[in-house]
Amino acid sequence: MPSPTHRARLSHLMVRGWPLPLALLWLPTLYAATLLPTPTAGRPGAEPFALCLICGDRGGADVVLNLALFVPLGLLAKRRFGTLGAVAIGAALSTGIEVAQLFLPGRFSTLADLISNTTGALVGVALYRSLHALARGARPHGAVGTMMAAFAAGVVMLGGWLVAPAPTDEAYWGQWTPDFGPGTRYTGTVLAAAFNGRPFPSARLPPSTAGRDELLRDWTLTGTVQKGPPTGIATSVLSIFDARQEEILYLGAHKEHLLLRERLRAQDWRLDRPELVSWDALAPVAEGRAMRLSTRRVGDDRCLGVDGHEVCDLGFTPGRLWSLLLYPSGAPPWLQRLADGAWMFVLFLPIGLFASSRRSALADMVLAAGLVALAAAATRLLLDPLLELAGAFTGVLFGYAVAAALCRIGGGTARCHPSSPRGASD
């Protein structure tokens, strides 16, 4: 059992010492996410204030990220300024950022950011109140952990639904190495291409060659391509766009990697557009040599191939659903897998944090794992049980450890017993 001295130090760290480390982590993140200029080709100046609530191609993802960005502010400000003060500070800080962005190249100042930032501060206040109640010895009702398990499964179910293909019902155009601006064109040469065995020209496509119904069934896109030098950014080799210039299907290259993107339901909600990647697939082919690239859908499977060497079982897992919010194209596979585990950690952390006992934490974790597996099967997500299960288990364990530590420090071990009164609040 910890000595009184060690217990006092732990109490200071958890009750009084956490704001400074949190602020030191959050402030640089806030600056980098909101105030660093990001000049973009063709748009050198600042943009006017926009009154839209979901703005741009990935406006839905921006709303969620902007909300999450201000949760730490709610945690920090609630402690000293109360609920109304924390929300007012969040609104004032967000307003200042939006005004500053009016003068920053590449930044967008929108009403959506202001609303989502302020809401994020309010969520941080609610989280602070919950943690403070735990520190005072309150124990959540047993149903709360079960609700958190159902919530984790619901997030996976929604994410699995969002990553289903959703081609538009428009006229389609085939494109060979399209040029989207300086440095965006693949410098190799397409010699020939076919879709489902029929010619695939760089021109308008007849519905019999590639249409919405064709893309909702099994399909194959192939191309004979003279390899160009490795590209520093993702570039399109063969793609399909619709009459509104929206990307429907994309076979591309980045460095020596081969990429596949499809239009997903997520694009209807203006979320990010992640890629499926065959890592270093182009590396064996010498520059200037002709190679046969292919991508195909067979049922729920996606394959990418170079000269007959295919990589299949490409798709999304429950842990990879983070990529709908912010997908860093070109991030190495180890970093993406680390993010997969971190996503499951965050998703399962509330199960442990709001568990009423060790037994209920274990039971709710097993329930959540089963529900997530069912949600993945229902929405045809792939499963990566090792890393993602480890992230989920660690999240539950860490959440329960934090709740137990807060309870011991705030109210003593007697108040943390399952038979203790519930419902203490801030």
Order of alpha helices (4+ residues) and beta strands (2+ residues): alpha-alpha-alpha-alpha-alpha-alpha-beta-beta-beta-beta-alpha-beta-beta-beta-beta-beta-beta-beta-beta-alpha-alpha-alpha
